[in-house]
Amino acid sequence: MPKRLGVDIQQEANGVTFSHALGAHSQFKIHASKVVELKNDHALLHDVKIEMYGDDSSRVDRIEGAEFEYDQKKKTATAAGPVEITLMRPGDGAGPPRRTPKASLNRY
């Protein structure tokens, strides 16, 4: 018998990726190893990797964290703890990305 979902949980999924593009150009991609959709238009995202692409896709900035809460109405994701941010310098598509040590950015 499958386990019962909690009272506030509407749906659960493993290995979810959401991407957004304008025309043929990808703007960002969010991957979570697990998503728990709540009944209040919020979702809990676990083991999250967010990639944001530059205008010509030559650079990719990343935000990674253990848990985020996504508000579907406001279309915002808020980190519930520390995140790691990897930034590429503009025009440095071939160079190594720069990392910020244990950044505490909460919104993207």
DSSP file with accessible surface (Angstrom, degrees, kcal/mol):
  #  RESIDUE AA STRUCTURE BP1 BP2  ACC     N-H-->O    O-->H-N    N-H-->O    O-->H-N    TCO  KAPPA ALPHA  PHI   PSI    X-CA   Y-CA   Z-CA
    1    1 A M              0   0  228      0, 0.0     3,-0.1     0, 0.0     0, 0.0   0.000 360.0 360.0 360.0 128.7    0.0    0.0    0.0
    2    2 A P        -     0   0  114      0, 0.0     3,-0.1     0, 0.0     2,-0.0  -0.322 360.0 -98.1 -65.2 150.3    1.5    3.4   -1.0
    3    3 A K        -     0   0  150      1,-0.1     2,-0.2     0, 0.0     0, 0.0  -0.358  41.7-108.9 -67.6 147.2    2.3    5.8    1.9
    4    4 A R        -     0   0  223     -3,-0.1     2,-0.2     1,-0.1    -1,-0.1  -0.549  29.6-120.7 -77.3 138.6   -0.3    8.4    2.5
    5    5 A L        -     0   0   78     -2,-0.2    -1,-0.1     1,-0.1     7,-0.0  -0.495  37.0 -97.3 -74.6 149.3    0.6   12.0    1.6
    6    6 A G    >   -     0   0   39     -2,-0.2     3,-1.0     1,-0.1    -1,-0.1  -0.142  37.0-101.6 -62.0 165.2    0.5   14.5    4.4
    7    7 A V  T 3  S+     0   0  122      1,-0.3    -1,-0.1    -3,-0.1    -2,-0.1   0.877 122.5  39.6 -58.9 -39.2   -2.5   16.7    4.9
    8    8 A D  T 3  S+     0   0  115     30,-0.1    31,-2.2    31,-0.0     2,-0.4   0.501  95.7  98.6 -90.6  -4.6   -0.9   19.8    3.2
    9    9 A I  E <   +A   38   0A  38     -3,-1.0    29,-0.2    29,-0.2     3,-0.1  -0.724  40.9 175.5 -90.8 130.6    0.8   17.8    0.4
   10   10 A Q  E     -     0   0A 104     27,-3.3     2,-0.3    -2,-0.4    28,-0.2   0.801  66.9  -9.7 -97.7 -38.0   -0.9   17.7   -2.9
   11   11 A Q  E     -A   37   0A 111     26,-1.6    26,-3.2     2,-0.0    -1,-0.4  -0.990  53.5-153.0-161.3 151.1    1.7   15.8   -5.0
   12   12 A E  E     +A   36   0A  59     -2,-0.3     2,-0.3    24,-0.2    24,-0.2  -0.958  15.3 175.8-127.9 148.9    5.3   14.5   -4.9
   13   13 A A  E     -A   35   0A  41     22,-2.3    22,-2.9    -2,-0.3     2,-0.4  -0.992  18.5-141.1-150.2 149.9    7.7   13.9   -7.7
   14   14 A N  E    S+A   34   0A 128     -2,-0.3    20,-0.3    20,-0.2    19,-0.1  -0.883  78.1  13.0-111.6 144.4   11.4   12.8   -8.0
   15   15 A G  E    S+     0   0A  48     18,-2.7     2,-0.4    -2,-0.4    18,-0.2   0.974  77.8 175.9  61.3  62.4   13.9   14.2  -10.5
   16   16 A V  E     -A   32   0A  52     16,-2.3    16,-2.7    -3,-0.2     2,-0.4  -0.835  12.7-173.9-106.3 134.3   12.1   17.2  -11.8
   17   17 A T  E     -A   31   0A  75     -2,-0.4     2,-0.4    14,-0.2    14,-0.2  -0.995   1.7-172.7-126.9 132.1   13.5   19.7  -14.3
   18   18 A F  E     -A   30   0A 109     12,-2.9    12,-3.1    -2,-0.4     2,-0.3  -0.989   7.8-176.2-122.4 127.2   11.8   23.0  -15.4
   19   19 A S  E     -A   29   0A  73     -2,-0.4     2,-0.4    10,-0.2    10,-0.2  -0.942  11.0-158.0-123.4 152.7   13.2   25.1  -18.2
   20   20 A H  E     +A   28   0A  72      8,-2.5     7,-3.2    -2,-0.3     8,-1.4  -0.996  15.8 174.9-129.9 131.2   12.2   28.5  -19.5
   21   21 A A  E     -A   26   0A  47     -2,-0.4     2,-0.6     5,-0.3     5,-0.2  -0.953  27.8-145.2-134.3 152.3   13.1   29.8  -23.0
   22   22 A L  E >  S-A   25   0A 104      3,-2.6     3,-1.9    -2,-0.3     2,-0.2  -0.979  79.1 -44.6-113.0 110.9   12.3   32.7  -25.2
   23   23 A G  T 3  S-     0   0   81     -2,-0.6    -2,-0.0     1,-0.3     0, 0.0  -0.458 124.8 -22.4  64.3-128.9   12.2   31.5  -28.7
   24   24 A A  T 3  S+     0   0  111     -2,-0.2     2,-0.6    -3,-0.1    -1,-0.3   0.444 119.8  95.6 -91.1  -0.4   15.1   29.2  -29.3
   25   25 A H  E <   -A   22   0A  44     -3,-1.9    -3,-2.6    28,-0.0     2,-0.3  -0.818  69.0-139.4-100.7 120.3   17.1   30.7  -26.4
   26   26 A S  E     -A   21   0A  51     -2,-0.6    -5,-0.3    -5,-0.2    31,-0.1  -0.569  16.7-175.7 -73.6 134.2   17.1   29.1  -22.9
   27   27 A Q  E     -     0   0A  67     -7,-3.2    26,-2.2     1,-0.4     2,-0.3   0.846  62.5 -19.0 -96.1 -46.7   16.9   31.6  -20.1
   28   28 A F  E     -AB  20  52A  44     -8,-1.4    -8,-2.5    24,-0.2    -1,-0.4  -0.984  49.1-152.3-157.6 163.4   17.1   29.3  -17.1
   29   29 A K  E     -AB  19  51A  74     22,-2.4    22,-2.9    -2,-0.3     2,-0.5  -0.996   7.4-163.5-140.8 134.6   16.7   25.7  -15.9
   30   30 A I  E     -AB  18  50A  16    -12,-3.1   -12,-2.9    -2,-0.3     2,-0.4  -0.986   8.1-174.5-119.0 126.8   15.8   24.5  -12.4
   31   31 A H  E     +AB  17  49A  65     18,-2.7    18,-2.5    -2,-0.5     2,-0.4  -0.981   3.2 179.2-121.7 134.2   16.5   20.9  -11.4
   32   32 A A  E     -AB  16  48A   3    -16,-2.7   -16,-2.3    -2,-0.4    15,-0.2  -0.998  28.5-144.5-131.5 137.8   15.4   19.4   -8.1
   33   33 A S  E    S+     0   0A  43     13,-1.7   -18,-2.7    14,-0.8     2,-0.3   0.801  92.2  14.4 -71.0 -24.6   15.9   15.8   -7.0
   34   34 A K  E     -AB  14  46A  62     12,-1.2    12,-2.7   -20,-0.3     2,-0.4  -0.989  64.9-166.3-151.1 139.0   12.5   15.9   -5.3
   35   35 A V  E     -AB  13  45A  24    -22,-2.9   -22,-2.3    -2,-0.3     2,-0.6  -0.995   2.1-167.2-126.9 130.2    9.5   18.3   -5.4
   36   36 A V  E     -AB  12  44A  10      8,-2.5     8,-2.8    -2,-0.4     2,-0.5  -0.967  14.2-152.3-116.2 110.4    6.7   18.3   -2.9
   37   37 A E  E     -AB  11  43A  49    -26,-3.2   -27,-3.3    -2,-0.6   -26,-1.6  -0.746  12.0-154.4 -86.3 124.7    3.7   20.4   -4.1
   38   38 A L  E >   -A    9   0A  28      4,-3.1     3,-0.8    -2,-0.5     4,-0.3  -0.567  24.2-117.2 -96.0 162.2    1.7   21.8   -1.3
   39   39 A K  T 3  S+     0   0  131    -31,-2.2   -30,-0.1     1,-0.2    -1,-0.1   0.635 105.9  70.6 -73.6 -11.9   -2.0   22.8   -1.4
   40   40 A N  T 3  S-     0   0   91    -32,-0.3    -1,-0.2     2,-0.2     3,-0.1   0.027 121.6 -95.1 -96.7  29.4   -1.2   26.5   -0.8
   41   41 A D  S <  S+     0   0   62     -3,-0.8    31,-2.5     1,-0.3    32,-0.5   0.780  93.9 114.4  63.9  25.5    0.4   27.1   -4.2
   42   42 A H  E     - C   0  71A  38     -4,-0.3    -4,-3.1    29,-0.2     2,-0.3  -0.891  47.9-161.4-119.1 157.5    3.9   26.5   -2.8
   43   43 A A  E     -BC  37  70A   4     27,-1.9    27,-3.2    -2,-0.3     2,-0.5  -0.996  14.5-137.3-138.3 141.8    6.3   23.7   -3.5
   44   44 A L  E     -BC  36  69A  43     -8,-2.8    -8,-2.5    -2,-0.3     2,-0.5  -0.892  20.9-160.8 -97.6 125.0    9.3   22.4   -1.6
   45   45 A L  E     -BC  35  68A  17     23,-3.1    23,-2.4    -2,-0.5     2,-0.4  -0.928   3.6-159.0-109.6 130.4   12.3   21.7   -3.8
   46   46 A H  E     +BC  34  67A  46    -12,-2.7   -13,-1.7    -2,-0.5   -12,-1.2  -0.878  68.3   4.8-113.4 143.2   15.1   19.4   -2.5
   47   47 A D  E    S-     0   0A 101     19,-2.9   -14,-0.8    -2,-0.4     2,-0.3   0.980  88.6-166.1  49.0  70.8   18.7   19.3   -3.8
   48   48 A V  E     -BC  32  65A   2     17,-2.6    17,-2.0    -3,-0.2     2,-0.4  -0.670  24.0-175.3 -99.3 138.4   18.3   22.2   -6.2
   49   49 A K  E     -BC  31  64A 113    -18,-2.5   -18,-2.7    -2,-0.3     2,-0.5  -0.990   7.4-170.5-129.2 120.2   20.5   23.3   -9.1
   50   50 A I  E     -BC  30  63A   1     13,-3.1    13,-2.2    -2,-0.4     2,-0.5  -0.954   0.9-168.5-112.3 128.0   19.5   26.5  -10.9
   51   51 A E  E     -BC  29  62A  41    -22,-2.9   -22,-2.4    -2,-0.5     2,-0.5  -0.973   1.4-166.9-117.0 129.6   21.3   27.5  -14.2
   52   52 A M  E     -BC  28  61A  55      9,-3.0     9,-2.8    -2,-0.5     2,-0.3  -0.975  14.2-145.6-118.0 127.1   20.9   30.9  -15.7
   53   53 A Y  E     - C   0  60A  52    -26,-2.2     7,-0.2    -2,-0.5     5,-0.0  -0.690  11.3-120.8 -98.8 144.3   22.1   31.4  -19.2
   54   54 A G    >   -     0   0   13      5,-2.6     3,-1.7    -2,-0.3    -1,-0.1  -0.179  41.9 -91.1 -69.9 171.3   23.6   34.5  -20.8
   55   55 A D  T 3  S+     0   0  150      1,-0.3    -1,-0.1     2,-0.1    -2,-0.1   0.846 129.2  31.8 -56.6 -37.1   22.1   36.2  -23.8
   56   56 A D  T 3  S-     0   0  117    -31,-0.0    -1,-0.3     3,-0.0    -2,-0.0   0.229 110.8-116.2-106.3  14.2   24.1   34.2  -26.3
   57   57 A S  S <  S+     0   0   61     -3,-1.7    -2,-0.1     2,-0.1   -30,-0.0   0.601  84.6 118.4  63.4  14.1   24.3   31.0  -24.1
   58   58 A S  S    S+     0   0   58      1,-0.1     2,-0.4    -5,-0.0    -1,-0.1   0.655  71.4  46.6 -83.3 -14.9   28.1   31.4  -23.8
   59   59 A R        -     0   0   61     29,-0.0    -5,-2.6    35,-0.0     2,-0.4  -0.961  63.1-166.9-128.2 149.2   27.9   31.8  -20.0
   60   60 A V  E     -C   53   0A  24     -2,-0.4     2,-0.4    -7,-0.2    -7,-0.2  -0.988   3.6-163.7-134.8 121.3   26.1   29.9  -17.3
   61   61 A D  E     -C   52   0A  23     -9,-2.8    -9,-3.0    -2,-0.4     2,-0.4  -0.834  16.1-157.0-100.2 144.8   25.7   31.1  -13.8
   62   62 A R  E     -CD  51  86A  80     24,-2.9    24,-2.8    -2,-0.4     2,-0.4  -0.955  18.0-170.4-128.5 146.5   24.6   28.5  -11.2
   63   63 A I  E     -CD  50  85A   8    -13,-2.2   -13,-3.1    -2,-0.4     2,-0.4  -1.000  15.4-177.5-129.1 128.4   22.9   28.6   -7.8
   64   64 A E  E     +CD  49  84A  58     20,-2.4    20,-2.8    -2,-0.4     2,-0.3  -0.982  10.0 153.1-129.7 141.7   22.8   25.3   -5.8
   65   65 A G  E     -CD  48  83A  15    -17,-2.0   -17,-2.6    -2,-0.4    18,-0.1  -0.987  47.6-117.8-160.8 162.1   21.2   24.6   -2.4
   66   66 A A  E    S+     0   0A  70     16,-0.6   -19,-2.9    -2,-0.3     2,-0.3   0.863  95.4  12.5 -73.7 -36.9   19.7   21.8   -0.4
   67   67 A E  E     +C   46   0A  75    -21,-0.2    13,-2.9    15,-0.2     2,-0.3  -0.989  59.3 174.8-149.8 136.1   16.2   23.2   -0.1
   68   68 A F  E     -CE  45  79A   5    -23,-2.4   -23,-3.1    -2,-0.3     2,-0.5  -0.949  22.3-139.5-130.9 155.0   14.1   26.0   -1.7
   69   69 A E  E     -CE  44  78A  79      9,-2.6     9,-2.6    -2,-0.3     2,-0.5  -0.975  18.3-155.1-114.3 127.7   10.5   27.0   -1.4
   70   70 A Y  E     -CE  43  77A  50    -27,-3.2   -27,-1.9    -2,-0.5     2,-0.7  -0.909   3.8-155.1-107.4 123.6    8.8   28.0   -4.7
   71   71 A D  E  >> -CE  42  76A  21      5,-2.9     4,-1.7    -2,-0.5     5,-1.2  -0.878   4.7-164.1 -96.5 110.3    5.8   30.3   -4.6
   72   72 A Q  T  45S+     0   0   61    -31,-2.5    -1,-0.2    -2,-0.7   -30,-0.1   0.815  85.9  50.4 -68.7 -31.3    3.8   29.6   -7.8
   73   73 A K  T  45S+     0   0  161    -32,-0.5    -1,-0.2     1,-0.2   -31,-0.1   0.932 121.0  32.7 -72.5 -45.6    1.8   32.8   -7.6
   74   74 A K  T  45S-     0   0  144      2,-0.1    -2,-0.2     0, 0.0    -1,-0.2   0.628 100.4-135.0 -84.0 -14.7    4.8   35.2   -7.1
   75   75 A K  T  <5 +     0   0  151     -4,-1.7     2,-0.4     1,-0.2    -3,-0.2   0.920  58.8 133.1  57.5  47.0    7.1   33.0   -9.2
   76   76 A T  E   < -E   71   0A  34     -5,-1.2    -5,-2.9    31,-0.0     2,-0.4  -0.958  46.7-150.8-126.6 147.1    9.9   33.2   -6.7
   77   77 A A  E     -E   70   0A   1     -2,-0.4    31,-0.7    31,-0.3     2,-0.5  -0.971  12.1-164.7-115.6 132.1   12.2   30.7   -5.2
   78   78 A T  E     -EF  69 107A  42     -9,-2.6    -9,-2.6    -2,-0.4    29,-0.2  -0.974  18.2-128.2-120.3 127.4   13.5   31.3   -1.7
   79   79 A A  E     -E   68   0A   9     27,-1.8     2,-0.5    -2,-0.5   -11,-0.3  -0.500   6.9-152.2 -73.8 139.9   16.5   29.3   -0.3
   80   80 A A  S    S-     0   0   65    -13,-2.9    -1,-0.1    -2,-0.2   -12,-0.1  -0.576  75.4 -10.8-107.3  62.7   15.9   27.7    3.1
   81   81 A G  S    S-     0   0   36     -2,-0.5    -2,-0.1   -15,-0.1     0, 0.0  -0.856 108.8 -18.5 139.0-171.4   19.6   27.7    4.1
   82   82 A P        -     0   0   93      0, 0.0   -16,-0.6     0, 0.0     2,-0.3  -0.274  55.2-163.9 -68.3 151.7   23.0   28.4    2.6
   83   83 A V  E     -D   65   0A   7     20,-1.7     2,-0.5   -18,-0.1    20,-0.4  -0.901  16.1-132.0-128.7 159.5   23.5   28.3   -1.2
   84   84 A E  E     -D   64   0A  62    -20,-2.8   -20,-2.4    -2,-0.3     2,-0.5  -0.973  21.6-161.5-113.1 128.1   26.6   28.1   -3.4
   85   85 A I  E     -D   63   0A  19     15,-0.5    15,-2.1    -2,-0.5     2,-0.5  -0.932   6.3-168.7-113.7 129.5   26.7   30.5   -6.3
   86   86 A T  E     -DG  62  99A   3    -24,-2.8   -24,-2.9    -2,-0.5     2,-0.4  -0.979  11.8-173.3-117.7 118.3   29.0   30.1   -9.3
   87   87 A L  E     - G   0  98A  76     11,-2.9    11,-3.4    -2,-0.5     2,-0.4  -0.916  14.2-150.3-114.9 139.7   29.3   33.1  -11.6
   88   88 A M        -     0   0   23     -2,-0.4     5,-0.1     9,-0.2     3,-0.1  -0.887  26.9-117.7-102.6 137.7   31.1   33.4  -14.9
   89   89 A R    >   -     0   0  116     -2,-0.4     3,-2.0     3,-0.2     6,-0.1  -0.481  40.5 -95.6 -69.5 141.6   32.6   36.7  -15.9
   90   90 A P  T 3  S+     0   0  100      0, 0.0    -1,-0.1     0, 0.0   -31,-0.0  -0.315 112.9  16.9 -57.0 137.6   31.0   38.3  -19.0
   91   91 A G  T 3  S+     0   0   80      1,-0.1     3,-0.2    -3,-0.1    -2,-0.1   0.567 100.2 103.1  77.1   6.1   33.1   37.4  -22.1
   92   92 A D    X   +     0   0   51     -3,-2.0     3,-0.9     1,-0.2    -3,-0.2  -0.178  31.5 139.0-112.5  39.0   34.8   34.7  -20.2
   93   93 A G  T 3  S+     0   0   39      1,-0.3    -1,-0.2    -5,-0.1   -33,-0.1   0.804  76.8  43.0 -56.5 -29.6   33.0   31.7  -21.7
   94   94 A A  T 3  S+     0   0  108     -3,-0.2    -1,-0.3     2,-0.1    -2,-0.1   0.677 100.6  87.0 -90.9 -17.8   36.2   29.7  -21.9
   95   95 A G  S <  S-     0   0   20     -3,-0.9    -3,-0.1    -6,-0.1    -4,-0.0  -0.283  89.9 -86.9 -81.1 167.6   37.6   30.5  -18.5
   96   96 A P        -     0   0  101      0, 0.0    -1,-0.1     0, 0.0    -2,-0.1  -0.425  48.4-106.8 -71.2 146.4   36.8   28.8  -15.2
   97   97 A P        -     0   0   64      0, 0.0     2,-0.4     0, 0.0    -9,-0.2  -0.347  29.1-122.8 -69.4 155.4   33.8   30.0  -13.3
   98   98 A R  E     -G   87   0A 146    -11,-3.4   -11,-2.9    -2,-0.0     2,-0.4  -0.826  24.1-150.9 -99.2 140.3   34.2   32.0  -10.1
   99   99 A R  E     -G   86   0A 161     -2,-0.4   -13,-0.2   -13,-0.2   -15,-0.0  -0.869   6.9-142.0-112.8 144.3   32.7   30.8   -6.9
  100  100 A T    >   -     0   0   45    -15,-2.1     2,-0.6    -2,-0.4     3,-0.6  -0.860  31.1-115.3 -99.1 134.3   31.5   32.7   -3.9
  101  101 A P  T 3  S-     0   0  122      0, 0.0   -17,-0.1     0, 0.0    -2,-0.0  -0.599  79.7 -34.0 -75.9 114.8   32.3   31.1   -0.6
  102  102 A K  T 3  S-     0   0  166     -2,-0.6   -18,-0.2     1,-0.1    -3,-0.0   0.867  81.2-163.6  45.6  56.2   29.1   30.0    1.2
  103  103 A A    <   -     0   0   22     -3,-0.6   -20,-1.7   -20,-0.4    -1,-0.1  -0.303  16.5-147.6 -66.3 155.2   27.0   32.9    0.0
  104  104 A S        +     0   0   97    -22,-0.2     2,-0.2   -20,-0.0    -1,-0.1  -0.069  39.6 148.9-119.2  34.7   23.7   33.6    1.8
  105  105 A L        -     0   0   83    -22,-0.1   -26,-0.1     1,-0.1     3,-0.1  -0.490  23.9-172.6 -67.3 131.3   21.6   34.9   -1.1
  106  106 A N        +     0   0   87     -2,-0.2   -27,-1.8     1,-0.1     2,-0.3   0.647  60.7  37.9-104.3 -18.8   18.0   34.0   -0.5
  107  107 A R  B      F   78   0A 137    -29,-0.2   -29,-0.1   -31,-0.0    -1,-0.1  -0.961 360.0 360.0-132.8 154.2   16.2   34.9   -3.7
  108  108 A Y              0   0   90    -31,-0.7   -31,-0.3    -2,-0.3   -45,-0.0  -0.849 360.0 360.0-125.3 360.0   17.0   34.8   -7.4
